[in-house]
Amino acid sequence: MVLIPILVLLPEGAKNRAEIIRAGADVVLETPYDLKEVELQAYALIRRYIIWESKETGSESLIEIGSLNINILKRVVYWNQMQIDLVKREFDLLYLLAATPGRVYTYSQIYQSVWKEYPQDDVTNMIYCLVHRLKKKLRKIDVKA
Protein backbone atom coordinates (compact mmCIF):
# COMPACT_ATOMS: atom_id res chain seq x y z
CA MET A 1 0.00 0.00 0.00
CA VAL A 2 1.30 3.42 -0.93
CA LEU A 3 0.40 6.33 1.29
CA ILE A 4 0.61 9.80 -0.17
CA PRO A 5 -0.50 12.70 2.01
CA ILE A 6 -3.11 14.80 0.20
CA LEU A 7 -3.98 18.39 1.08
CA VAL A 8 -6.68 20.01 -1.05
CA LEU A 9 -7.32 23.75 -1.25
CA LEU A 10 -10.85 24.55 -2.39
CA PRO A 11 -12.25 27.82 -3.71
CA GLU A 12 -14.83 29.59 -1.60
CA GLY A 13 -18.30 28.07 -1.85
CA ALA A 14 -17.19 24.72 -3.27
CA LYS A 15 -19.81 22.07 -2.61
CA ASN A 16 -17.78 18.93 -3.24
CA ARG A 17 -15.78 18.86 0.04
CA ALA A 18 -17.30 15.53 1.19
CA GLU A 19 -16.62 13.91 -2.19
CA ILE A 20 -12.99 14.98 -2.04
CA ILE A 21 -12.58 13.50 1.43
CA ARG A 22 -14.27 10.25 0.33
CA ALA A 23 -11.91 10.14 -2.65
CA GLY A 24 -8.92 10.06 -0.31
CA ALA A 25 -7.95 13.59 0.68
CA ASP A 26 -6.51 13.85 4.20
CA VAL A 27 -7.15 17.56 4.70
CA VAL A 28 -9.48 19.92 2.82
CA LEU A 29 -9.20 23.66 3.41
CA GLU A 30 -11.51 26.26 1.92
CA THR A 31 -10.82 29.88 1.02
CA PRO A 32 -9.97 32.25 2.44
CA TYR A 33 -6.83 30.30 3.25
CA ASP A 34 -4.87 31.10 6.35
CA LEU A 35 -1.32 30.50 5.10
CA LYS A 36 -0.19 29.55 8.60
CA GLU A 37 -2.94 26.88 8.75
CA VAL A 38 -1.95 25.54 5.32
CA GLU A 39 1.67 25.31 6.43
CA LEU A 40 0.80 23.58 9.72
CA GLN A 41 -1.54 21.09 8.05
CA ALA A 42 1.12 20.24 5.46
CA TYR A 43 3.71 19.80 8.21
CA ALA A 44 1.35 17.49 10.16
CA LEU A 45 0.65 15.40 7.05
CA ILE A 46 4.34 14.99 6.32
CA ARG A 47 5.06 14.06 9.95
CA ARG A 48 2.30 11.41 9.92
CA TYR A 49 3.58 10.10 6.58
CA ILE A 50 7.13 9.72 7.94
CA ILE A 51 5.84 7.87 11.01
CA TRP A 52 3.60 5.60 8.90
CA GLU A 53 6.34 4.93 6.36
CA SER A 54 8.85 3.96 9.06
CA LYS A 55 6.34 1.58 10.71
CA GLU A 56 5.47 0.05 7.34
CA THR A 57 9.10 -0.58 6.40
CA GLY A 58 10.16 -1.58 9.92
CA SER A 59 12.70 1.21 9.92
CA GLU A 60 13.39 3.30 12.99
CA SER A 61 14.06 6.31 10.76
CA LEU A 62 17.66 6.68 11.83
CA ILE A 63 20.30 8.99 10.54
CA GLU A 64 23.77 7.63 11.20
CA ILE A 65 26.84 9.79 10.68
CA GLY A 66 29.90 8.09 12.11
CA SER A 67 29.24 7.63 15.83
CA LEU A 68 26.30 10.04 15.76
CA ASN A 69 22.84 8.40 15.64
CA ILE A 70 19.65 10.44 15.32
CA ASN A 71 16.37 8.61 15.87
CA ILE A 72 13.82 10.82 14.15
CA LEU A 73 10.68 9.16 15.50
CA LYS A 74 11.83 9.08 19.11
CA ARG A 75 13.63 12.44 18.75
CA VAL A 76 16.70 11.06 20.51
CA VAL A 77 20.37 11.62 19.66
CA TYR A 78 23.26 9.33 20.63
CA TRP A 79 27.02 9.77 20.31
CA ASN A 80 28.96 6.51 20.88
CA GLN A 81 25.81 5.04 22.50
CA MET A 82 25.67 7.96 24.96
CA GLN A 83 22.43 9.95 24.80
CA ILE A 84 22.69 13.68 24.19
CA ASP A 85 19.92 15.71 25.84
CA LEU A 86 18.64 18.26 23.35
CA VAL A 87 15.65 20.57 23.54
CA LYS A 88 13.17 20.58 20.65
CA ARG A 89 14.80 23.33 18.58
CA GLU A 90 18.31 21.97 19.09
CA PHE A 91 17.12 18.56 17.87
CA ASP A 92 15.33 20.12 14.90
CA LEU A 93 18.46 22.05 13.91
CA LEU A 94 20.71 19.00 14.23
CA TYR A 95 18.24 16.90 12.25
CA LEU A 96 17.99 19.54 9.52
CA LEU A 97 21.75 19.71 9.10
CA ALA A 98 22.32 15.94 9.39
CA ALA A 99 19.56 15.09 6.92
CA THR A 100 21.07 17.35 4.25
CA PRO A 101 24.84 17.15 4.57
CA GLY A 102 26.74 19.71 2.53
CA ARG A 103 23.74 21.95 1.97
CA VAL A 104 24.09 25.61 2.89
CA TYR A 105 21.12 27.33 4.55
CA THR A 106 20.28 30.98 5.04
CA TYR A 107 19.27 32.21 8.48
CA SER A 108 15.73 32.56 7.20
CA GLN A 109 15.63 28.97 5.91
CA ILE A 110 16.91 27.62 9.24
CA TYR A 111 14.34 29.68 11.10
CA GLN A 112 11.51 28.38 8.90
CA SER A 113 12.62 24.77 9.34
CA VAL A 114 13.17 24.93 13.10
CA TRP A 115 10.49 27.38 14.26
CA LYS A 116 7.95 26.28 11.60
CA GLU A 117 7.03 29.85 10.72
CA TYR A 118 8.23 32.64 8.50
CA PRO A 119 10.58 35.13 10.16
CA GLN A 120 9.08 38.55 10.77
CA ASP A 121 12.32 40.28 11.80
CA ASP A 122 16.04 39.71 11.61
CA VAL A 123 16.63 36.21 13.03
CA THR A 124 20.42 36.17 12.78
CA ASN A 125 20.98 36.43 16.53
CA MET A 126 18.37 33.76 17.33
CA ILE A 127 20.01 31.29 14.95
CA TYR A 128 23.47 32.19 16.21
CA CYS A 129 22.39 31.50 19.82
CA LEU A 130 20.75 28.19 18.87
CA VAL A 131 23.85 27.03 16.99
CA HIS A 132 26.05 28.13 19.91
CA ARG A 133 23.96 26.11 22.43
CA LEU A 134 24.00 23.03 20.20
CA LYS A 135 27.76 23.23 19.62
CA LYS A 136 28.34 23.68 23.36
CA LYS A 137 26.41 20.48 24.11
CA LEU A 138 28.24 18.56 21.40
CA ARG A 139 31.63 19.77 22.62
CA LYS A 140 30.85 18.49 26.13
CA ILE A 141 30.87 14.97 24.74
CA ASP A 142 33.81 15.60 22.44
CA VAL A 143 31.97 15.70 19.13
CA LYS A 144 33.94 17.73 16.59
CA ALA A 145 31.44 20.60 16.22
NORKA-V794850 format. One record per residue. N is the residue number from 1. RES is the residue in three letters. D_LAST is the distance of its C-alpha to the last C-alpha in Angstrom with 2 decimals. Layout:
((N & RES & D_LAST) (N & RES & D_LAST))
//
This chain:
((1 & MET & 40.94) (2 & VAL & 38.70) (3 & LEU & 37.28) (4 & ILE & 36.55) (5 & PRO & 35.84) (6 & ILE & 38.52) (7 & LEU & 38.58) (8 & VAL & 41.85) (9 & LEU & 42.63) (10 & LEU & 46.37) (11 & PRO & 48.56) (12 & GLU & 50.39) (13 & GLY & 53.45) (14 & ALA & 52.55) (15 & LYS & 54.61) (16 & ASN & 52.95) (17 & ARG & 49.94) (18 & ALA & 51.25) (19 & GLU & 51.90) (20 & ILE & 48.37) (21 & ILE & 46.97) (22 & ARG & 49.48) (23 & ALA & 48.42) (24 & GLY & 44.87) (25 & ALA & 42.92) (26 & ASP & 40.37) (27 & VAL & 40.39) (28 & VAL & 43.06) (29 & LEU & 42.72) (30 & GLU & 45.62) (31 & THR & 45.86) (32 & PRO & 45.17) (33 & TYR & 41.55) (34 & ASP & 39.07) (35 & LEU & 35.98) (36 & LYS & 33.74) (37 & GLU & 35.73) (38 & VAL & 35.47) (39 & GLU & 31.68) (40 & LEU & 31.46) (41 & GLN & 33.98) (42 & ALA & 32.17) (43 & TYR & 28.87) (44 & ALA & 30.85) (45 & LEU & 32.55) (46 & ILE & 29.39) (47 & ARG & 27.89) (48 & ARG & 31.20) (49 & TYR & 31.30) (50 & ILE & 27.89) (51 & ILE & 29.07) (52 & TRP & 32.46) (53 & GLU & 31.19) (54 & SER & 28.96) (55 & LYS & 31.97) (56 & GLU & 34.28) (57 & THR & 32.31) (58 & GLY & 31.38) (59 & SER & 27.69) (60 & GLU & 25.21) (61 & SER & 23.15) (62 & LEU & 20.07) (63 & ILE & 17.06) (64 & GLU & 15.88) (65 & ILE & 12.99) (66 & GLY & 13.26) (67 & SER & 13.16) (68 & LEU & 11.75) (69 & ASN & 14.93) (70 & ILE & 15.59) (71 & ASN & 19.26) (72 & ILE & 20.26) (73 & LEU & 23.71) (74 & LYS & 22.93) (75 & ARG & 19.76) (76 & VAL & 18.08) (77 & VAL & 14.67) (78 & TYR & 14.61) (79 & TRP & 12.39) (80 & ASN & 15.04) (81 & GLN & 17.70) (82 & MET & 16.41) (83 & GLN & 16.37) (84 & ILE & 13.71) (85 & ASP & 15.78) (86 & LEU & 14.84) (87 & VAL & 17.40) (88 & LYS & 18.80) (89 & ARG & 17.02) (90 & GLU & 13.50) (91 & PHE & 14.56) (92 & ASP & 16.17) (93 & LEU & 13.26) (94 & LEU & 11.03) (95 & TYR & 14.27) (96 & LEU & 15.07) (97 & LEU & 12.06) (98 & ALA & 12.31) (99 & ALA & 16.07) (100 & THR & 16.17) (101 & PRO & 13.83) (102 & GLY & 14.50) (103 & ARG & 16.26) (104 & VAL & 16.03) (105 & TYR & 16.97) (106 & THR & 18.91) (107 & TYR & 18.52) (108 & SER & 21.71) (109 & GLN & 20.64) (110 & ILE & 17.59) (111 & TYR & 20.03) (112 & GLN & 22.61) (113 & SER & 20.47) (114 & VAL & 19.03) (115 & TRP & 22.11) (116 & LYS & 24.60) (117 & GLU & 26.68) (118 & TYR & 27.26) (119 & PRO & 26.14) (120 & GLN & 29.19) (121 & ASP & 27.79) (122 & ASP & 24.97) (123 & VAL & 21.76) (124 & THR & 19.39) (125 & ASN & 18.98) (126 & MET & 18.58) (127 & ILE & 15.70) (128 & TYR & 14.06) (129 & CYS & 14.62) (130 & LEU & 13.37) (131 & VAL & 9.98) (132 & HIS & 9.97) (133 & ARG & 11.17) (134 & LEU & 8.78) (135 & LYS & 5.65) (136 & LYS & 8.37) (137 & LYS & 9.36) (138 & LEU & 6.42) (139 & ARG & 6.45) (140 & LYS & 10.14) (141 & ILE & 10.23) (142 & ASP & 8.33) (143 & VAL & 5.72) (144 & LYS & 3.83) (145 & ALA & 0.00))
//
